[in-house]
Amino acid sequence: LGRPYVIGDWIVLSDGTEGRVVESTWRSTHVLTAANNVVMLPNSVLAKLGLTNISRPDEAHLIT
């Protein structure tokens, strides 16, 4: 299966949560927010949310 994010990527979820992926296991993904909170999202919930990975493509291919 394709991975829409890897550790270190900055993601924005459709529910408004945004932050850097700091850990990803087979059960959950941990996101560090700008307020230094760690949000633990079960992967089953994460799969149902819309997700934008703003770390990809790299800066050379971004549109501003």
PyMOL Python script that loads the backbone (N, CA, C, O; Angstrom):
from pymol import cmd

cmd.read_pdbstr("""\
ATOM      1  N   LEU A   1       0.836  -1.187   0.000  1.00  0.00           N
ATOM      2  CA  LEU A   1       0.000   0.000   0.000  1.00  0.00           C
ATOM      3  C   LEU A   1       0.875   1.242   0.000  1.00  0.00           C
ATOM      4  O   LEU A   1       1.948   1.258   0.603  1.00  0.00           O
ATOM      5  N   GLY A   2       0.414   2.271  -0.672  1.00  0.00           N
ATOM      6  CA  GLY A   2       1.142   3.531  -0.716  1.00  0.00           C
ATOM      7  C   GLY A   2       1.020   4.277   0.598  1.00  0.00           C
ATOM      8  O   GLY A   2       0.001   4.190   1.284  1.00  0.00           O
ATOM      9  N   ARG A   3       2.045   4.996   0.935  1.00  0.00           N
ATOM     10  CA  ARG A   3       2.048   5.792   2.173  1.00  0.00           C
ATOM     11  C   ARG A   3       1.940   7.262   1.775  1.00  0.00           C
ATOM     12  O   ARG A   3       2.818   7.767   1.076  1.00  0.00           O
ATOM     13  N   PRO A   4       0.890   7.958   2.199  1.00  0.00           N
ATOM     14  CA  PRO A   4       0.756   9.367   1.849  1.00  0.00           C
ATOM     15  C   PRO A   4       1.676  10.275   2.659  1.00  0.00           C
ATOM     16  O   PRO A   4       1.775  11.468   2.369  1.00  0.00           O
ATOM     17  N   TYR A   5       2.349   9.730   3.671  1.00  0.00           N
ATOM     18  CA  TYR A   5       3.242  10.517   4.511  1.00  0.00           C
ATOM     19  C   TYR A   5       4.296   9.610   5.112  1.00  0.00           C
ATOM     20  O   TYR A   5       4.116   8.395   5.197  1.00  0.00           O
ATOM     21  N   VAL A   6       5.399  10.213   5.527  1.00  0.00           N
ATOM     22  CA  VAL A   6       6.461   9.507   6.245  1.00  0.00           C
ATOM     23  C   VAL A   6       6.823  10.351   7.460  1.00  0.00           C
ATOM     24  O   VAL A   6       6.392  11.498   7.572  1.00  0.00           O
ATOM     25  N   ILE A   7       7.600   9.796   8.353  1.00  0.00           N
ATOM     26  CA  ILE A   7       8.030  10.531   9.538  1.00  0.00           C
ATOM     27  C   ILE A   7       8.793  11.779   9.099  1.00  0.00           C
ATOM     28  O   ILE A   7       9.686  11.715   8.254  1.00  0.00           O
ATOM     29  N   GLY A   8       8.426  12.907   9.688  1.00  0.00           N
ATOM     30  CA  GLY A   8       9.044  14.179   9.349  1.00  0.00           C
ATOM     31  C   GLY A   8       8.200  15.044   8.434  1.00  0.00           C
ATOM     32  O   GLY A   8       8.456  16.243   8.320  1.00  0.00           O
ATOM     33  N   ASP A   9       7.184  14.462   7.769  1.00  0.00           N
ATOM     34  CA  ASP A   9       6.321  15.246   6.883  1.00  0.00           C
ATOM     35  C   ASP A   9       5.354  16.098   7.693  1.00  0.00           C
ATOM     36  O   ASP A   9       4.913  15.699   8.771  1.00  0.00           O
ATOM     37  N   TRP A  10       5.026  17.284   7.161  1.00  0.00           N
ATOM     38  CA  TRP A  10       4.027  18.171   7.759  1.00  0.00           C
ATOM     39  C   TRP A  10       2.709  17.885   7.059  1.00  0.00           C
ATOM     40  O   TRP A  10       2.618  17.986   5.836  1.00  0.00           O
ATOM     41  N   ILE A  11       1.672  17.523   7.837  1.00  0.00           N
ATOM     42  CA  ILE A  11       0.380  17.173   7.252  1.00  0.00           C
ATOM     43  C   ILE A  11      -0.722  18.057   7.825  1.00  0.00           C
ATOM     44  O   ILE A  11      -0.610  18.578   8.935  1.00  0.00           O
ATOM     45  N   VAL A  12      -1.793  18.216   7.042  1.00  0.00           N
ATOM     46  CA  VAL A  12      -2.983  18.939   7.460  1.00  0.00           C
ATOM     47  C   VAL A  12      -4.163  17.999   7.225  1.00  0.00           C
ATOM     48  O   VAL A  12      -4.345  17.486   6.121  1.00  0.00           O
ATOM     49  N   LEU A  13      -4.966  17.776   8.273  1.00  0.00           N
ATOM     50  CA  LEU A  13      -6.119  16.892   8.174  1.00  0.00           C
ATOM     51  C   LEU A  13      -7.383  17.699   7.919  1.00  0.00           C
ATOM     52  O   LEU A  13      -7.433  18.890   8.228  1.00  0.00           O
ATOM     53  N   SER A  14      -8.398  17.064   7.362  1.00  0.00           N
ATOM     54  CA  SER A  14      -9.640  17.759   7.045  1.00  0.00           C
ATOM     55  C   SER A  14     -10.365  18.259   8.288  1.00  0.00           C
ATOM     56  O   SER A  14     -11.225  19.133   8.180  1.00  0.00           O
ATOM     57  N   ASP A  15     -10.040  17.726   9.469  1.00  0.00           N
ATOM     58  CA  ASP A  15     -10.680  18.203  10.702  1.00  0.00           C
ATOM     59  C   ASP A  15      -9.964  19.421  11.288  1.00  0.00           C
ATOM     60  O   ASP A  15     -10.349  19.905  12.352  1.00  0.00           O
ATOM     61  N   GLY A  16      -8.914  19.930  10.600  1.00  0.00           N
ATOM     62  CA  GLY A  16      -8.194  21.115  11.050  1.00  0.00           C
ATOM     63  C   GLY A  16      -6.898  20.827  11.780  1.00  0.00           C
ATOM     64  O   GLY A  16      -6.107  21.742  12.009  1.00  0.00           O
ATOM     65  N   THR A  17      -6.662  19.579  12.151  1.00  0.00           N
ATOM     66  CA  THR A  17      -5.416  19.205  12.822  1.00  0.00           C
ATOM     67  C   THR A  17      -4.266  19.313  11.835  1.00  0.00           C
ATOM     68  O   THR A  17      -4.362  18.845  10.701  1.00  0.00           O
ATOM     69  N   GLU A  18      -3.174  19.934  12.276  1.00  0.00           N
ATOM     70  CA  GLU A  18      -1.988  19.976  11.434  1.00  0.00           C
ATOM     71  C   GLU A  18      -0.750  19.858  12.296  1.00  0.00           C
ATOM     72  O   GLU A  18      -0.731  20.295  13.447  1.00  0.00           O
ATOM     73  N   GLY A  19       0.281  19.261  11.726  1.00  0.00           N
ATOM     74  CA  GLY A  19       1.523  19.100  12.454  1.00  0.00           C
ATOM     75  C   GLY A  19       2.478  18.185  11.731  1.00  0.00           C
ATOM     76  O   GLY A  19       2.229  17.758  10.603  1.00  0.00           O
ATOM     77  N   ARG A  20       3.591  17.886  12.408  1.00  0.00           N
ATOM     78  CA  ARG A  20       4.641  17.037  11.843  1.00  0.00           C
ATOM     79  C   ARG A  20       4.466  15.611  12.342  1.00  0.00           C
ATOM     80  O   ARG A  20       4.257  15.391  13.535  1.00  0.00           O
ATOM     81  N   VAL A  21       4.551  14.643  11.439  1.00  0.00           N
ATOM     82  CA  VAL A  21       4.460  13.233  11.805  1.00  0.00           C
ATOM     83  C   VAL A  21       5.741  12.856  12.535  1.00  0.00           C
ATOM     84  O   VAL A  21       6.837  12.980  11.988  1.00  0.00           O
ATOM     85  N   VAL A  22       5.596  12.388  13.791  1.00  0.00           N
ATOM     86  CA  VAL A  22       6.775  12.039  14.585  1.00  0.00           C
ATOM     87  C   VAL A  22       6.892  10.544  14.822  1.00  0.00           C
ATOM     88  O   VAL A  22       7.970  10.053  15.159  1.00  0.00           O
ATOM     89  N   GLU A  23       5.790   9.811  14.650  1.00  0.00           N
ATOM     90  CA  GLU A  23       5.831   8.361  14.831  1.00  0.00           C
ATOM     91  C   GLU A  23       4.674   7.743  14.069  1.00  0.00           C
ATOM     92  O   GLU A  23       3.584   8.311  14.014  1.00  0.00           O
ATOM     93  N   SER A  24       4.912   6.582  13.485  1.00  0.00           N
ATOM     94  CA  SER A  24       3.865   5.876  12.768  1.00  0.00           C
ATOM     95  C   SER A  24       4.066   4.386  12.978  1.00  0.00           C
ATOM     96  O   SER A  24       5.096   3.826  12.603  1.00  0.00           O
ATOM     97  N   THR A  25       3.066   3.748  13.584  1.00  0.00           N
ATOM     98  CA  THR A  25       3.101   2.305  13.800  1.00  0.00           C
ATOM     99  C   THR A  25       1.941   1.673  13.044  1.00  0.00           C
ATOM    100  O   THR A  25       1.192   2.375  12.364  1.00  0.00           O
ATOM    101  N   TRP A  26       1.785   0.375  13.150  1.00  0.00           N
ATOM    102  CA  TRP A  26       0.689  -0.292  12.451  1.00  0.00           C
ATOM    103  C   TRP A  26      -0.658   0.056  13.063  1.00  0.00           C
ATOM    104  O   TRP A  26      -1.689  -0.170  12.430  1.00  0.00           O
ATOM    105  N   ARG A  27      -0.680   0.604  14.289  1.00  0.00           N
ATOM    106  CA  ARG A  27      -1.940   0.939  14.943  1.00  0.00           C
ATOM    107  C   ARG A  27      -2.276   2.417  14.925  1.00  0.00           C
ATOM    108  O   ARG A  27      -3.449   2.777  14.821  1.00  0.00           O
ATOM    109  N   SER A  28      -1.265   3.292  15.026  1.00  0.00           N
ATOM    110  CA  SER A  28      -1.561   4.718  15.146  1.00  0.00           C
ATOM    111  C   SER A  28      -0.434   5.571  14.567  1.00  0.00           C
ATOM    112  O   SER A  28       0.679   5.103  14.327  1.00  0.00           O
ATOM    113  N   THR A  29      -0.776   6.852  14.354  1.00  0.00           N
ATOM    114  CA  THR A  29       0.177   7.839  13.884  1.00  0.00           C
ATOM    115  C   THR A  29       0.186   8.975  14.894  1.00  0.00           C
ATOM    116  O   THR A  29      -0.874   9.415  15.341  1.00  0.00           O
ATOM    117  N   HIS A  30       1.372   9.455  15.260  1.00  0.00           N
ATOM    118  CA  HIS A  30       1.521  10.532  16.231  1.00  0.00           C
ATOM    119  C   HIS A  30       1.950  11.788  15.484  1.00  0.00           C
ATOM    120  O   HIS A  30       2.911  11.778  14.715  1.00  0.00           O
ATOM    121  N   VAL A  31       1.211  12.873  15.730  1.00  0.00           N
ATOM    122  CA  VAL A  31       1.464  14.143  15.052  1.00  0.00           C
ATOM    123  C   VAL A  31       1.788  15.189  16.107  1.00  0.00           C
ATOM    124  O   VAL A  31       1.023  15.382  17.051  1.00  0.00           O
ATOM    125  N   LEU A  32       2.926  15.865  15.946  1.00  0.00           N
ATOM    126  CA  LEU A  32       3.338  16.950  16.841  1.00  0.00           C
ATOM    127  C   LEU A  32       2.820  18.255  16.260  1.00  0.00           C
ATOM    128  O   LEU A  32       3.210  18.638  15.157  1.00  0.00           O
ATOM    129  N   THR A  33       1.943  18.948  16.991  1.00  0.00           N
ATOM    130  CA  THR A  33       1.343  20.191  16.506  1.00  0.00           C
ATOM    131  C   THR A  33       2.262  21.376  16.784  1.00  0.00           C
ATOM    132  O   THR A  33       3.272  21.244  17.475  1.00  0.00           O
ATOM    133  N   ALA A  34       1.898  22.535  16.238  1.00  0.00           N
ATOM    134  CA  ALA A  34       2.683  23.753  16.452  1.00  0.00           C
ATOM    135  C   ALA A  34       2.678  24.175  17.917  1.00  0.00           C
ATOM    136  O   ALA A  34       3.587  24.878  18.359  1.00  0.00           O
ATOM    137  N   ALA A  35       1.659  23.751  18.682  1.00  0.00           N
ATOM    138  CA  ALA A  35       1.572  24.075  20.110  1.00  0.00           C
ATOM    139  C   ALA A  35       2.320  23.052  20.970  1.00  0.00           C
ATOM    140  O   ALA A  35       2.162  23.042  22.190  1.00  0.00           O
ATOM    141  N   ASN A  36       3.128  22.196  20.348  1.00  0.00           N
ATOM    142  CA  ASN A  36       3.909  21.145  21.017  1.00  0.00           C
ATOM    143  C   ASN A  36       3.037  20.109  21.717  1.00  0.00           C
ATOM    144  O   ASN A  36       3.437  19.541  22.733  1.00  0.00           O
ATOM    145  N   ASN A  37       1.857  19.864  21.179  1.00  0.00           N
ATOM    146  CA  ASN A  37       1.008  18.772  21.642  1.00  0.00           C
ATOM    147  C   ASN A  37       1.178  17.604  20.697  1.00  0.00           C
ATOM    148  O   ASN A  37       1.346  17.794  19.493  1.00  0.00           O
ATOM    149  N   VAL A  38       1.135  16.395  21.234  1.00  0.00           N
ATOM    150  CA  VAL A  38       1.192  15.200  20.397  1.00  0.00           C
ATOM    151  C   VAL A  38      -0.219  14.648  20.277  1.00  0.00           C
ATOM    152  O   VAL A  38      -0.852  14.303  21.274  1.00  0.00           O
ATOM    153  N   VAL A  39      -0.704  14.570  19.037  1.00  0.00           N
ATOM    154  CA  VAL A  39      -2.022  14.022  18.748  1.00  0.00           C
ATOM    155  C   VAL A  39      -1.809  12.600  18.250  1.00  0.00           C
ATOM    156  O   VAL A  39      -1.104  12.381  17.265  1.00  0.00           O
ATOM    157  N   MET A  40      -2.420  11.632  18.932  1.00  0.00           N
ATOM    158  CA  MET A  40      -2.313  10.233  18.528  1.00  0.00           C
ATOM    159  C   MET A  40      -3.592   9.860  17.802  1.00  0.00           C
ATOM    160  O   MET A  40      -4.676   9.873  18.385  1.00  0.00           O
ATOM    161  N   LEU A  41      -3.457   9.528  16.524  1.00  0.00           N
ATOM    162  CA  LEU A  41      -4.601   9.199  15.692  1.00  0.00           C
ATOM    163  C   LEU A  41      -4.566   7.720  15.323  1.00  0.00           C
ATOM    164  O   LEU A  41      -3.582   7.258  14.744  1.00  0.00           O
ATOM    165  N   PRO A  42      -5.617   6.968  15.643  1.00  0.00           N
ATOM    166  CA  PRO A  42      -5.665   5.589  15.157  1.00  0.00           C
ATOM    167  C   PRO A  42      -5.661   5.599  13.627  1.00  0.00           C
ATOM    168  O   PRO A  42      -6.317   6.439  13.012  1.00  0.00           O
ATOM    169  N   ASN A  43      -4.937   4.686  13.020  1.00  0.00           N
ATOM    170  CA  ASN A  43      -4.846   4.658  11.566  1.00  0.00           C
ATOM    171  C   ASN A  43      -6.193   4.417  10.913  1.00  0.00           C
ATOM    172  O   ASN A  43      -6.409   4.848   9.781  1.00  0.00           O
ATOM    173  N   SER A  44      -7.115   3.732  11.603  1.00  0.00           N
ATOM    174  CA  SER A  44      -8.453   3.524  11.049  1.00  0.00           C
ATOM    175  C   SER A  44      -9.198   4.844  10.911  1.00  0.00           C
ATOM    176  O   SER A  44      -9.947   5.032   9.951  1.00  0.00           O
ATOM    177  N   VAL A  45      -9.005   5.760  11.854  1.00  0.00           N
ATOM    178  CA  VAL A  45      -9.624   7.094  11.788  1.00  0.00           C
ATOM    179  C   VAL A  45      -8.903   7.940  10.746  1.00  0.00           C
ATOM    180  O   VAL A  45      -9.546   8.649   9.972  1.00  0.00           O
ATOM    181  N   LEU A  46      -7.601   7.874  10.720  1.00  0.00           N
ATOM    182  CA  LEU A  46      -6.801   8.648   9.790  1.00  0.00           C
ATOM    183  C   LEU A  46      -7.126   8.293   8.343  1.00  0.00           C
ATOM    184  O   LEU A  46      -7.105   9.163   7.472  1.00  0.00           O
ATOM    185  N   ALA A  47      -7.424   7.033   8.080  1.00  0.00           N
ATOM    186  CA  ALA A  47      -7.747   6.595   6.725  1.00  0.00           C
ATOM    187  C   ALA A  47      -9.057   7.194   6.237  1.00  0.00           C
ATOM    188  O   ALA A  47      -9.265   7.314   5.030  1.00  0.00           O
ATOM    189  N   LYS A  48      -9.942   7.571   7.150  1.00  0.00           N
ATOM    190  CA  LYS A  48     -11.242   8.131   6.776  1.00  0.00           C
ATOM    191  C   LYS A  48     -11.210   9.644   6.609  1.00  0.00           C
ATOM    192  O   LYS A  48     -12.124  10.216   6.015  1.00  0.00           O
ATOM    193  N   LEU A  49     -10.166  10.307   7.127  1.00  0.00           N
ATOM    194  CA  LEU A  49     -10.040  11.754   7.032  1.00  0.00           C
ATOM    195  C   LEU A  49      -9.319  12.145   5.747  1.00  0.00           C
ATOM    196  O   LEU A  49      -8.486  11.393   5.240  1.00  0.00           O
ATOM    197  N   GLY A  50      -9.642  13.316   5.229  1.00  0.00           N
ATOM    198  CA  GLY A  50      -8.868  13.866   4.127  1.00  0.00           C
ATOM    199  C   GLY A  50      -7.533  14.341   4.665  1.00  0.00           C
ATOM    200  O   GLY A  50      -7.464  14.875   5.772  1.00  0.00           O
ATOM    201  N   LEU A  51      -6.486  14.154   3.905  1.00  0.00           N
ATOM    202  CA  LEU A  51      -5.143  14.483   4.368  1.00  0.00           C
ATOM    203  C   LEU A  51      -4.396  15.211   3.261  1.00  0.00           C
ATOM    204  O   LEU A  51      -4.393  14.772   2.111  1.00  0.00           O
ATOM    205  N   THR A  52      -3.765  16.322   3.611  1.00  0.00           N
ATOM    206  CA  THR A  52      -2.899  17.040   2.681  1.00  0.00           C
ATOM    207  C   THR A  52      -1.490  17.010   3.240  1.00  0.00           C
ATOM    208  O   THR A  52      -1.248  17.447   4.365  1.00  0.00           O
ATOM    209  N   ASN A  53      -0.567  16.493   2.451  1.00  0.00           N
ATOM    210  CA  ASN A  53       0.832  16.450   2.845  1.00  0.00           C
ATOM    211  C   ASN A  53       1.505  17.663   2.220  1.00  0.00           C
ATOM    212  O   ASN A  53       1.752  17.685   1.014  1.00  0.00           O
ATOM    213  N   ILE A  54       1.807  18.683   3.043  1.00  0.00           N
ATOM    214  CA  ILE A  54       2.397  19.890   2.486  1.00  0.00           C
ATOM    215  C   ILE A  54       3.923  19.820   2.409  1.00  0.00           C
ATOM    216  O   ILE A  54       4.570  20.790   2.014  1.00  0.00           O
ATOM    217  N   SER A  55       4.494  18.685   2.783  1.00  0.00           N
ATOM    218  CA  SER A  55       5.933  18.469   2.628  1.00  0.00           C
ATOM    219  C   SER A  55       6.269  17.865   1.273  1.00  0.00           C
ATOM    220  O   SER A  55       7.439  17.796   0.894  1.00  0.00           O
ATOM    221  N   ARG A  56       5.264  17.432   0.553  1.00  0.00           N
ATOM    222  CA  ARG A  56       5.491  16.801  -0.748  1.00  0.00           C
ATOM    223  C   ARG A  56       4.604  17.449  -1.777  1.00  0.00           C
ATOM    224  O   ARG A  56       3.479  17.802  -1.423  1.00  0.00           O
ATOM    225  N   PRO A  57       4.991  17.634  -2.984  1.00  0.00           N
ATOM    226  CA  PRO A  57       6.354  17.395  -3.437  1.00  0.00           C
ATOM    227  C   PRO A  57       7.312  18.367  -2.771  1.00  0.00           C
ATOM    228  O   PRO A  57       6.892  19.287  -2.069  1.00  0.00           O
ATOM    229  N   ASP A  58       8.609  18.154  -2.999  1.00  0.00           N
ATOM    230  CA  ASP A  58       9.576  19.027  -2.341  1.00  0.00           C
ATOM    231  C   ASP A  58       9.436  20.471  -2.833  1.00  0.00           C
ATOM    232  O   ASP A  58       8.689  20.753  -3.769  1.00  0.00           O
ATOM    233  N   GLU A  59      10.158  21.362  -2.191  1.00  0.00           N
ATOM    234  CA  GLU A  59      10.010  22.790  -2.440  1.00  0.00           C
ATOM    235  C   GLU A  59      10.252  23.178  -3.901  1.00  0.00           C
ATOM    236  O   GLU A  59       9.720  24.185  -4.368  1.00  0.00           O
ATOM    237  N   ALA A  60      11.035  22.402  -4.609  1.00  0.00           N
ATOM    238  CA  ALA A  60      11.331  22.728  -6.011  1.00  0.00           C
ATOM    239  C   ALA A  60      10.110  22.582  -6.897  1.00  0.00           C
ATOM    240  O   ALA A  60      10.091  23.105  -8.011  1.00  0.00           O
ATOM    241  N   HIS A  61       9.078  21.875  -6.419  1.00  0.00           N
ATOM    242  CA  HIS A  61       7.896  21.611  -7.241  1.00  0.00           C
ATOM    243  C   HIS A  61       6.616  22.229  -6.674  1.00  0.00           C
ATOM    244  O   HIS A  61       5.531  22.000  -7.208  1.00  0.00           O
ATOM    245  N   LEU A  62       6.732  23.004  -5.607  1.00  0.00           N
ATOM    246  CA  LEU A  62       5.555  23.611  -4.999  1.00  0.00           C
ATOM    247  C   LEU A  62       5.057  24.797  -5.806  1.00  0.00           C
ATOM    248  O   LEU A  62       5.834  25.489  -6.464  1.00  0.00           O
ATOM    249  N   ILE A  63       3.751  25.022  -5.745  1.00  0.00           N
ATOM    250  CA  ILE A  63       3.148  26.205  -6.341  1.00  0.00           C
ATOM    251  C   ILE A  63       2.790  27.146  -5.206  1.00  0.00           C
ATOM    252  O   ILE A  63       2.144  26.731  -4.245  1.00  0.00           O
ATOM    253  N   THR A  64       3.193  28.394  -5.295  1.00  0.00           N
ATOM    254  CA  THR A  64       2.851  29.343  -4.239  1.00  0.00           C
ATOM    255  C   THR A  64       1.869  30.375  -4.744  1.00  0.00           C
ATOM    256  O   THR A  64       1.463  31.261  -3.993  1.00  0.00           O
TER     257      THR A  64
END
""", "prot")
cmd.dss("prot")
cmd.show_as("cartoon", "prot")
cmd.util.cbc("prot")
cmd.orient("prot")
